[in-house]
Amino acid sequence: MRGKPIITGIAAVFALLLACNMSQNDINTKLKKDMLSVSQIQGDWTCVKRDQYLMSEWDADHPHNIPTFNFRVKGDSMWCFEYPYQYYRRFTLKKDSFLHCEIFEAVELRHDTLIQYESSAKKNGEIRYYVRDTFNDVIIEKLKRNRFNPQALKGTWYLPKMSYDPYSGEPPSKIDYPFQLPGSILLNKDFFAKNYFPPDTLLIPVNGKKRNFIIRRISWLEREISLDAGNWYKKGGFNFVYFPSKEMMR
């Protein structure tokens, strides 16, 4: 075998992730030398590590705030997902350089790890590390078509009774819901067969009668299903969330 020995497995991934501790000047200098082409990034990618954390409030209309936890590059197109739960957006890449994609401030391919520098790794930005993956084409097409795939969620999900922001310094406060919602929902094949209407509608009992709710976001990483009340609620928009059971959070 020619060349250096090949390190395989999880150890290789962690070795690469731990090795990346560069200053912004080092990043800029290296990226100018190592411009990536779209052909180098073809395929499926999954984020395995993040340094720093995204802003707590993100705007889906702003490219840099799209949660790129998973993405697929095919040709000059890039699709961003939280696979297999939600599809976010498609981007068109410039064929000469992946570095100039509007969603990434800067990227680097180090061995088999793709490193994304968001917002130049400044305040409210982060560095993400991706490894190659293989997504199910049927699920990908379903996500592109419907945006959401709630059937990927299983188990019991709970309606919170208290609201608590650990950064506010305020004690927990009781949530006053404008209507009576079930304290928990069992998500399984039978529930979705009766209560899910693609692309984004769930039926949930309100005061004993099923009402339509619009899925706003499904995130396993954030541990929530975010829902908006349908047009039957005449007092205006109302958003609430369900959280997974302790068993699912393990």
C-alpha positions as CSV (number, residue, x, y, z in Angstrom):
1,M,0.0,0.0,0.0
2,R,1.4,3.4,-1.0
3,G,1.1,6.6,0.9
4,K,0.3,7.2,4.6
5,P,-1.7,4.6,6.5
6,I,-5.5,5.1,6.4
7,I,-7.2,5.7,9.8
8,T,-10.7,4.4,9.7
9,G,-13.8,4.5,11.9
10,I,-14.9,6.9,14.6
11,A,-11.4,7.6,15.8
12,A,-10.6,9.3,12.5
13,V,-13.6,11.5,12.7
14,F,-12.8,12.7,16.3
15,A,-9.2,13.2,15.4
16,L,-10.1,15.5,12.6
17,L,-12.7,17.4,14.7
18,L,-10.4,18.0,17.6
19,A,-7.6,19.1,15.3
20,C,-9.5,22.1,14.0
21,N,-8.7,25.0,16.4
22,M,-7.7,27.8,14.1
23,S,-7.7,31.6,14.4
24,Q,-9.7,33.6,11.9
25,N,-6.6,34.7,10.1
26,D,-5.5,31.1,9.7
27,I,-8.9,30.2,8.3
28,N,-8.9,33.0,5.8
29,T,-5.4,32.2,4.6
30,K,-6.0,28.5,4.2
31,L,-9.4,29.0,2.4
32,K,-7.8,31.3,-0.2
33,K,-5.5,28.4,-1.0
34,D,-8.0,25.6,-0.9
35,M,-11.0,26.8,-2.9
36,L,-13.5,24.0,-3.1
37,S,-15.4,23.1,-6.3
38,V,-19.0,21.8,-6.3
39,S,-17.8,18.5,-7.6
40,Q,-15.9,17.8,-4.4
41,I,-19.0,18.2,-2.2
42,Q,-21.4,16.0,-4.2
43,G,-23.6,13.7,-2.0
44,D,-25.1,13.6,1.4
45,W,-23.6,15.2,4.6
46,T,-24.5,15.2,8.3
47,C,-23.3,17.5,11.0
48,V,-21.5,15.6,13.8
49,K,-20.1,18.4,15.9
50,R,-20.7,22.1,16.4
51,D,-18.4,24.7,18.1
52,Q,-20.4,27.6,19.6
53,Y,-24.2,27.8,19.2
54,L,-26.6,29.3,16.8
55,M,-28.7,32.4,17.7
56,S,-31.7,31.4,19.7
57,E,-34.0,33.4,17.3
58,W,-33.5,32.4,13.6
59,D,-35.2,33.7,10.6
60,A,-35.8,31.0,7.9
61,D,-35.8,33.7,5.2
62,H,-32.1,34.6,5.9
63,P,-29.8,32.1,4.3
64,H,-27.2,32.1,7.1
65,N,-29.9,31.2,9.6
66,I,-31.0,28.0,7.8
67,P,-30.3,25.0,10.2
68,T,-27.9,23.1,7.9
69,F,-27.7,20.0,10.1
70,N,-28.0,17.8,7.0
71,F,-27.7,18.6,3.4
72,R,-27.5,17.0,0.0
73,V,-25.6,18.4,-3.0
74,K,-26.5,17.1,-6.5
75,G,-25.3,18.9,-9.5
76,D,-25.4,22.7,-8.8
77,S,-28.2,22.3,-6.2
78,M,-28.0,22.0,-2.4
79,W,-31.0,21.0,-0.2
80,C,-30.9,21.7,3.5
81,F,-32.7,19.4,6.0
82,E,-33.1,18.3,9.5
83,Y,-33.2,14.8,8.2
84,P,-35.6,12.9,8.3
85,Y,-38.0,15.4,9.9
86,Q,-38.0,18.7,8.0
87,Y,-36.9,20.2,4.7
88,Y,-35.8,23.9,4.8
89,R,-34.6,25.2,1.5
90,R,-32.8,24.7,-1.8
91,F,-29.8,26.7,-2.8
92,T,-28.1,27.0,-6.2
93,L,-24.3,26.7,-6.0
94,K,-21.8,28.3,-8.3
95,K,-20.0,25.6,-10.3
96,D,-16.6,27.1,-10.0
97,S,-16.5,27.3,-6.2
98,F,-18.5,25.8,-3.3
99,L,-17.0,28.5,-1.1
100,H,-19.2,31.1,-2.8
101,C,-22.5,29.4,-1.7
102,E,-24.8,32.0,-0.1
103,I,-25.5,29.9,2.9
104,F,-21.8,29.4,3.9
105,E,-19.4,32.1,4.9
106,A,-16.5,29.7,4.3
107,V,-15.9,26.0,4.0
108,E,-13.0,23.7,4.0
109,L,-12.6,20.0,3.2
110,R,-10.1,18.3,5.5
111,H,-9.6,14.7,4.6
112,D,-13.2,13.3,4.7
113,T,-14.6,16.1,7.0
114,L,-16.3,19.2,5.6
115,I,-15.8,22.2,7.9
116,Q,-18.2,25.1,7.7
117,Y,-17.4,28.5,9.2
118,E,-20.6,30.4,9.6
119,S,-20.6,34.2,10.0
120,S,-16.8,34.0,9.9
121,A,-16.9,32.3,13.3
122,K,-17.6,35.6,14.9
123,K,-20.3,36.4,17.5
124,N,-23.5,34.4,17.0
125,G,-21.7,32.2,14.5
126,E,-20.3,28.7,14.8
127,I,-18.1,26.1,13.2
128,R,-19.7,22.9,12.0
129,Y,-18.1,19.6,11.1
130,Y,-19.8,17.3,8.6
131,V,-19.1,13.7,7.5
132,R,-20.5,11.9,4.5
133,D,-23.8,10.1,4.9
134,T,-26.4,8.3,2.8
135,F,-30.0,9.5,3.0
136,N,-33.1,7.5,1.9
137,D,-34.2,8.8,-1.5
138,V,-37.9,8.1,-0.7
139,I,-37.7,10.2,2.5
140,I,-35.8,12.9,0.7
141,E,-38.5,13.2,-2.0
142,K,-41.2,13.2,0.6
143,L,-39.5,16.0,2.5
144,K,-39.1,18.0,-0.7
145,R,-42.8,17.5,-1.5
146,N,-44.4,18.0,1.9
147,R,-41.6,19.9,3.8
148,F,-42.4,17.8,7.0
149,N,-42.2,14.2,7.8
150,P,-44.0,13.8,11.2
151,Q,-44.2,10.1,10.8
152,A,-40.5,9.9,11.7
153,L,-41.5,10.9,15.2
154,K,-42.6,8.2,17.6
155,G,-43.7,7.8,21.2
156,T,-45.5,10.1,23.7
157,W,-45.1,13.8,23.4
158,Y,-46.2,16.2,26.2
159,L,-47.7,19.6,26.5
160,P,-45.7,21.8,28.9
161,K,-47.5,23.3,31.9
162,M,-44.8,25.7,32.9
163,S,-42.5,28.1,30.9
164,Y,-38.9,28.6,32.0
165,D,-36.1,30.6,30.5
166,P,-32.8,29.7,32.3
167,Y,-31.2,32.9,30.9
168,S,-33.8,35.3,32.1
169,G,-33.2,34.9,35.9
170,E,-37.0,34.6,36.3
171,P,-38.7,31.7,38.0
172,P,-40.8,29.3,36.0
173,S,-44.3,30.6,35.2
174,K,-47.6,28.7,34.4
175,I,-48.7,28.7,30.8
176,D,-52.3,29.8,30.3
177,Y,-53.6,28.1,27.1
178,P,-56.7,29.7,25.5
179,F,-58.3,26.3,25.0
180,Q,-58.0,22.8,26.4
181,L,-55.4,20.7,24.8
182,P,-54.5,17.0,25.6
183,G,-51.7,16.8,28.0
184,S,-50.0,14.2,25.9
185,I,-50.2,12.7,22.4
186,L,-49.1,9.2,21.4
187,L,-47.5,9.5,18.0
188,N,-47.7,6.2,16.1
189,K,-48.9,4.7,12.8
190,D,-52.6,4.8,13.9
191,F,-52.4,8.4,15.0
192,F,-51.0,9.6,11.7
193,A,-53.4,7.5,9.6
194,K,-56.3,9.3,11.3
195,N,-55.0,12.8,12.1
196,Y,-52.2,13.8,9.6
197,F,-53.1,15.5,6.4
198,P,-50.1,16.4,4.2
199,P,-48.3,18.6,3.9
200,D,-48.6,20.3,7.3
201,T,-51.9,19.6,9.1
202,L,-52.5,17.7,12.3
203,L,-55.9,17.1,14.0
204,I,-55.8,17.5,17.8
205,P,-58.7,17.4,20.2
206,V,-59.7,20.8,21.6
207,N,-62.3,20.7,24.3
208,G,-63.1,17.2,23.1
209,K,-63.5,18.1,19.4
210,K,-60.8,17.6,16.8
211,R,-59.4,20.8,15.4
212,N,-56.8,21.4,12.7
213,F,-53.3,22.7,13.6
214,I,-50.6,23.7,11.2
215,I,-47.1,22.3,11.7
216,R,-44.7,25.2,12.0
217,R,-41.5,23.2,12.8
218,I,-40.4,19.7,13.6
219,S,-37.0,19.4,15.3
220,W,-35.6,16.4,17.0
221,L,-32.4,18.4,17.8
222,E,-34.5,21.1,19.5
223,R,-36.8,18.4,21.0
224,E,-40.1,20.0,19.9
225,I,-43.1,20.0,17.6
226,S,-44.2,23.5,17.1
227,L,-47.9,24.1,16.0
228,D,-50.1,27.0,15.1
229,A,-53.9,27.0,15.7
230,G,-55.9,26.8,12.4
231,N,-58.3,29.4,11.1
232,W,-61.0,28.1,13.4
233,Y,-59.3,30.1,16.2
234,K,-60.8,33.5,15.6
235,K,-58.6,35.4,18.1
236,G,-55.6,35.3,15.9
237,G,-52.5,33.2,15.7
238,F,-51.6,31.0,18.6
239,N,-48.4,28.9,18.7
240,F,-47.5,26.1,21.2
241,V,-45.2,23.2,21.4
242,Y,-45.1,19.5,22.4
243,F,-42.0,18.0,23.9
244,P,-40.9,14.3,23.8
245,S,-41.1,11.9,26.7
246,K,-38.0,11.3,28.8
247,E,-37.6,7.9,27.2
248,M,-37.2,9.6,23.8
249,M,-34.8,12.2,25.1
250,R,-32.2,9.6,26.1
